């Protein structure tokens, strides 16, 4: 299964929380066990995975 989530940014440095989008794709897949692999094909972009904390 392959799904795309497109994130368009306006600044050179930008953080975008894609948790809800990824969770929606996983839920719609009906997969009960496995790995969700997130890949960024751009050479100057990356994915940072961390626990979500509410910002003060």
Secondary structure, DSSP 8 states (H G I E B T S, - for coil): ---------SSSS-----HHHHHHHHHHHT--SS--------TT------------
